[in-house]
Amino acid sequence: MSRITGLARDLLIARWFGAEGAMDAFTVAFRLPNLLRRLFAEGAFAQAFVPIFAQVKAKDGEARVRDVLSHVVSALFWVLLLVSVLGVFGAPVLVFVIASGFIREPAVFDLATLLTRVTFPYILFMSLVACAAGALNTFNRFAVPAFTPVLLNLALIGCAAALAPHVDPPILSLGIGVLLGGIAQLAIQLPALARIGLLPRISGLRAATSDPVVRRILRQMGPAVFAVSVAQLSLIVNTTIASYLGAGSNSWLYYADRLMEFPTGLLGVALGTVMLPSLSRAHAEGRADDYSRLLDWGLRVIVLIAVPAAVGLGVLAEGLIAVMFLGGRFHASDVGQTAVALTGYAVGLVGLIGVKILAPGFYARQDIRTPEKVAIGVLFATQLANLVLVPWLAHAGLALSISLGATLNAAILMYGLRRRGIWKPQAGWTGFVARVLLASAVLAFVLWILGGRGDWTAESRWIVRALHLAGVIAAGAAAYFATLAALGIRPRDFRSRA
């Protein structure tokens, strides 16, 4: 629901605001709080907090669990409140740091500064949401945390529709939507915490940080912030580079990123969120074989789904962009520019999703340092790729460098887990991968024949484009799964019991 409403949100935003200077300003302004959302809600905070919180739950009882949660929430509240205030006042500096190219366009720079001031407090709300989500996930309450992003999407849609005609500039309505969405996401978490007796109490910062468990979580978070989110940090660097590549570059990357995030969130984030508590329990209880089998199961699911998803995004990039975004202020030229960026992202989709499973393989064992070291090397490699690819491919080179970095990150993490004996591949991997690749080749052929060769912008009627795309995707999916079935792969092969 989160990803589907997110696509609906971006479909409407593209038609209402296009890929012009105002939209560039919003994508830059929203980049920092959105990065924090990914770091906290889907990344570093969960990786540091959930294993330690699960350990406290198992050893010290529910009274101690409530105290720890209250102290963690208090520490986050006071620190992030200060960060939010500094971000509001320092918005011009932040915009210059992440999009210095806007200096050449003072109107866009000033608009990005205004939007940054409006959206920056979202970080405070999202950090508290992440803490609540980690606690709920530890108690196997997954539905409410997974649903909360729906409220952000609805807030953005509602504010854009209701406020855009009445505020100047109209794009300001999206900034207001971000702020209201953060408040709504926190509000829906509180009753869920109350139902399991974990509604936190805010205490002073000194009392909160004097808790040894809190200090331990904060120490773990530092390296995890960098290690699990190297692709997102590279996006910040890419935002700066894109600000020098001309109007529309940041918007094209934003829309391509949104489509790439659909399978990443639907598969990678969901799997990582559910697997981390299970891996943490297996490690705490000394069940090394179960730990390895769970990692193996997750990796097989990724290969099964992410490989054809990458093929689909690459072959049907133009069709997907045309159906999702073409119309209103989003023109045919924008379709082509966004499609090449999406193709660049598709190259690394398996790596981007794989990191969300492989990194928890280390974090559940409270090993933060190994992914951190890998991430540092990958960040440098990504920027070296930018030096080669951007002069050649412009904004599409930025997307491709992210993909290559993510693939390298996943490969090194996988090698580390294998070499240390943490992950012991189950029998049949070679045959399984060969069958998935063969089925994916059949998928690519079907998609290319039915939809990869035409001009998706030539048809002006949206319903015709949408029905054509739906038919192509249905035919490709049928061909893929029919090929897998013919090669002997069955759904029961992927059932995993706790």
N, C-alpha and C positions, 0 to 999 in steps of 0.2 A: 504493500500500500504506500509505503514511504517513497519508493522509487517511481511507482506509477504516477502518484500525485506530483512528484518532482518533475517528471517529463511533461505533465500537463502544465505545470508552472512555467517551464522553460518554453514550451510551445506558445503560450500566451505572451510571455515577455518578449520573445523574438518578434512576434507580430506587432506588439505595441511600441517597442523601443528600438527594434532593429539591431544593427551592428555599427552604430555611429559613435561619435565622441562621447555622448552622455552615457551610453552603455559601457564604453571603455572605462569611464570614470567609476561607474558602479562596480564593475568586475574587480577593479583595483581596490576600491574601498571595502568590498566584501571579502577580498582575498585573505586578509589577516584574521578576522573572526572565523571565517570558514576553515582556515588552516587550523586554528585552535580547536574548532569542532572536531576535525579529523584526528588531531593529536590526542585530544582528551576523550571524546566519546568513542572513538574507534581505534585508539592507539595507545600512546604512552601511559596515560593515567590508568587505563584498564589493565595494562600489562604489569604495572608496578603494584596497583592496589589490590586487584582480585586475588592473586596467589597469597599475599600476606593476610588479607582479610579472611580468606578461606582457612588459612592456618589458625588464625585467632579463633574463628568459629569452631574449628574442630577441637582445639585444645583448652580454650579458656571459658567457653560458655557464652550465653546470649547477653548477660549483663555487660561483660567486657566488650562484646561486639557493639553494643549500643554506645558505650563510651568512646570506643575507637572511631566509630562513624561520626559522632558528634564532634570529636576533636579534628578529624580530617576536614569535615565540612567547615568548621570554624576557621581553620588555617587557610583553606581555599578562599573563603569569603573575604577575609580581611586583606589577604595578599592581592586577590583579583580585583577587589574594590579599588585599591590603590593603583593597580595597573590600568584599570578602566579610566580613572580620573586622569592619569598621566597620558593615556592614549587620546583622550578627548582634547586635552590642551596641546599635546604634541602632534596632532594630526598632520600639519604641514610637513613636519620632519619625516613622519612615517611614509607619506605619499612620495616624498622626494627619494627616500631610500628604496622603495619597491617599484617606483615608476618615474625615475628621474627624467625620462624622455618627455614627460608632460610639461616640463619647464618651457618647451618650445610652443606650447599651446596653453597660455595662461587661463583661458576660460575652462578648459578641461581640468587643469590642475586645481583651480579653485573649487570646482564642482566635486572632484574626488576628495578634497579636503573636507568639504561640508558633509559628504556622505560618510566619510570615515568617522567624523565626530558623532553622527547619528547612530551608526552601526556598532561602534566599538564596545559599548557596554554589553553587547550580546555575549562577549567573552565571559563576563561574570556569571550570567545565567547559565551558559552552556557548561561551564566548569562544575557548577553545582548539579546540573542535570547529569553530567558524567559520573559524579560521585554517587548520586542516587542510583543510577543505572548499574554501576559496578556492584553495589550492595544487593540490588534486586536480582541481578544475574547470579550472584553467589548463592542466593536462596532459590535458584532455578525459577525465577519469575522473569521470563524473557519478553513477554508480550508488550507490556507497557513501555519499557525502554525502546523496543523496536518500533513502536507506534509513534513515539514522540516527534520524529522529524516530519510526520504528516502535518502536524500543527504549524510548523514553519512554512511549509508549502502553501497551506491554506491561508495563512496570514499574508504571505506575499501576493497571492492571487487576489485576495479580498481587498488589500490596501491598494494594489495597482488599479483594480477596477473601480473602487469607491473614491480614492483620494487623488489619483492622477489628474482628473479634470479640474481639481480645486487647489492644487499646490503648484508652486513655481520654484524650480523646474519640476515637470511631472515625474522625472526619475526619482525625486525625493520620496515619492510614495513607496518605492522599494526599500529604501533605507528605514522608513518607519515600520514597514512590514517585518524586516529582520528583527528589529527591537521587540515588537509585540510578539513575534514568534518565539523568541527566547523566553519571554515571561510566561507564555502559554505552556511551553515545554516543561518548565520547572513546576508550574501549577499542577500539571497532571501527574507528576511523579509523587508529590507529597501524600495524597491519599493512599497510593500503593504502598509507600513506606509505612504509613500509619497502620495499615491492615496487618502487617507482620511485626508490629511493635518496634519499628526502627526509625520513627520520626526523630530527626536529630535536633539537638539544642545548640544554639550559638553561644560560644564562650569567648573569652578574651584570647588574643593571639598568643600571648605568653603561655597561658595555661594549655592551649591546644598544642603548641610546638614542644612543650615539655614532655609530652607523651612519647616514650621511646619508639612505639610502633609508628607514630606519625613521622618521626624523624627518619625512620627506616624507609617508609614509603617515599618520602621526599627525596631521599638519597637515591633510591631506585629510579625515580621518575626522571632525574636529570639526564642520564645516559639514554633512557628509553625514549625520551622526547626526540632525540636526534636519530636513534637507531631505527625505530619503526617507521619513521616518516620522512625518509630521505627523498622519496619522490615528491612529497609535498613541499619540502624545503627547496627542491629544485624548481618547483612551480613558482616560488617567490622570485628566484633568480630569473626564471624565464619571463615573469611579468615585467621585470625591469628591462630585459632585452627587447621584449615585444613592444614596449612603449617607444622604442626607437625605430620600429619597422613600419610605421605609418598607421593611419586611422583604421580601426577595425581589427587589427591584429589580436589584441587582447580579447575582443568579443568573439572572434572566430575560435580561438583556443578555448574560451569559456564554454561555448556551445558544444564543441567537440568533446571536451572533458565531461560535460553532463551526460552525453550518450555513453561514453566509456565508463562512467561511474555506475551506470545501471547494472551491468553484469558484475562489476567489482563489488558493489554494495549488496546486490541480491545474493551472490554466492560467497565472495571472500569475507565480507564483514559478518554475514550471518554465521558462516562456519566458524570463523575465528572467535566470535562472541560466545557461541555455544561450547566450543572445544576447550577454551581456556580454563573454565572451572573444572571440567572433567580431567584435563591434563594435570591441573594443580592437585586435585584429589588423588589421582593415581601416583603422582610423585610423592605426596605427603605420606601415602600408605605403602610406599615401596613396591608398587606394582609396575615394574619396568617393562614387562612384556605387554601389559595392557596399554601402557604409555606409547610404546612403539607401534602397536596395532592401530591405535586411534590416529596417530600421525599418518600411518600408511593409508588408512581409510580416507582421511581428509584429502590427501594428495591424489588418490585415485578419483575422487569425486571432482576435484579441480580439473584434472586432465579430461575427464569425461565431458564436462560442461564448458570449461574455459577455452579449450582448443576450437571447438566449432563456433563458439561465440566470437572469438577473434577472427575466424574466417568470415563469419557473417558481417561483422563490422567493417572488415577490409573490403570485401567484394561489393557490399551494398551501401557503402558509405554515402554516396551521392543520393541514393534513393531514400535512405533513412533521414538525411538532413532535409531533403526536399519535402518529405511528408511531415516531418516534425515542425519545421521552422519556416518554410517558404510561404510568403504572403505578407501583406501589410508593408511594414518598413524593412522586412528582411527580403533582399532581392536575389535574383538568380546568380549574380556574381558572388554574393555571400555564400550561396550553397556550395559553389566550387571551392572557394577558399576554406570553408569549414570542413568539407569532405576530405581534402588532402591532410588536414590536421588530424581528423579522425582516423584515417588510414595509418598515420604515424603512431597514434596511440594504440591501435589494434595490434601492431607488431609486438608490443610488450604486455598484452593483456594477461597472458598466462603468468608472467613474472609478477605483475602488479597484484594479482590475486594470490599467487603462491606465497608471497612475503607475508600475507595476513595469516597464513597457516604455519609457515616455517618459523617466523619470529616467535610466536607463542610457544613453539617447541623448546625454545631457550628460556623464555620468560617464566613459564610455569615451573621451571627449575630454579628460578630467581637468578639466572645468568643473564645479566644485562650487558656485560662488557663485550661479549663476543659479537652480538649484532651491532653494537656501537662501533667497534673497529671496522667491521664490514661496511657499515654505512658511511664512514668517513672516506674510505677508499672509493666507494661507489659515487659519492658526491663529486669527488675530483674527476672521476672518469666521465661522469655525465657532463660536466662543464668542458672537458676536453672534447667530447663529442659535439658540443655546441659550437666550438671553434671551427670544427670541420663542416658541420651540417648547415648551420644558419646562413653562411654566405651563399650556399648552394640552394637550399630549400626554403629560406626565409622562416616564417612562423611554423611551417610544417617540420622544419629541422628541429625546432624546440620540442615538439611533440615526440619526434623520433628519438631524440636524445633521452627523454624521460623513459621511453620504452626500453631502450638498450640498457640504461642504468638499472631499471627494475629487474630486467632479465638477469643481469650480472649479479644483482643482490640476491635474488632467489637461488641462483646456481651455487653461489658460495655458501649460503646458509644450508642448503641441502647437503652439500659436500661435508660441511662441518658436523651436521647431525649424523651423517652416515659414518664418518671417520671415527667419531667418538662412541659409536655404538648406541646412540640414543634412538635413532631410527634404523631398524633392521627391515629392509624391504621384504614383503611377503612374496611367496613364489608367484611366478606368472607375469611379472612386470613387463618383460620384453614383448611377449605376445600381446598383452593388453595395449601397450602403447602403439604397437604396429597396427592393431585393428582399429584403434581410434584414429590414427593418421590416415588409414585407408578410407574409413568412413568420412573423414573430414575432406579428403580429396574429392569424393563423390559429391559431398555437399557443395564444395566450391564450384564444381562443374555445373551442377544444377542451378545454383544461384547466378552464375555468370551467364549461362544460356538464357535464363528467364528474365533476369533483371540487371545484370552487370554491364550490358553493352549499350543500353538506350540512353536517351537524354531525358532525365527525370524532370527537368524544368520546362520541357516543351508543353506538357499538359497543364493547363491553367486550373482545371477543376480539382480541388483537393480530394474529393471523395473518390475520383477515379485513381489518383495517385495512391491513396490509402488502400483501396481494394486491390490494386495491382501489387503493392508491397506485401500486403497480408497474404495474398495468394503465393507469391514467390517464397516468403518465409515458411508458409505451411508446406509447400512442396519440398523445400530444402530440409526442413525438420523431418518430414516423412522419409526422405531419402537417407538421411543420416541414421535415424534410429532403425530403419529397415535394414540398412547395411550392417549395423551393429548386431541386430538380431540374427541375420544370416551368418555372421561370423561367430555366433555363440555367446554373445554377451547378454545377460538377463538382468532385470531390475533386482532380483533377489541377491545378486552378487554384491550389492552395495548396502545391504541391510547390516546395521551395526547395533549391537545391544550393549548397554552400559555394563 
